[in-house]
Amino acid sequence: MLELDKDACVGCQMCVKVCPHAVFAMREKKASIAHADRCIECGACRLNCRYDAIKVTKGVGCLTIIIRQDILKMKPEKCTCCRD
């Protein structure tokens, strides 16, 4: 799961630059989560945010649900990151 603290964000754009799947976009001079469903929980954004504005909780996002359902054939779960 990906969380962004807009109050802590200073608009440095580092998350936009380092995210391999273009999850973030700049809106009103601050980062925003534009495509949460693209997040693979790699943590590059969190590791590069000097202001601790990003939290990545691994194992609970869209990628984990896809792996569990499609690859491991586990019971379907409701996705909370992309609202499906």
Stockholm file with secondary structure:
# STOCKHOLM 1.0

chainA/1-84         MLELDKDACVGCQMCVKVCPHAVFAMREKKASIAHADRCIECGACRLNCRYDAIKVTKGVGCLTIIIRQDILKMKPEKCTCCRD
#=GR chainA/1-84 SS CEEECTTTCCCCCHHHHHCTTCCEEEETTEEEESCGGGCCCCCHHHHHCTTCCEEECTTSSHHHHHIIIIISCCCCCCCSSSCC
#=GC SS_cons        CEEECTTTCCCCCHHHHHCTTCCEEEETTEEEESCGGGCCCCCHHHHHCTTCCEEECTTSSHHHHHIIIIISCCCCCCCSSSCC
//
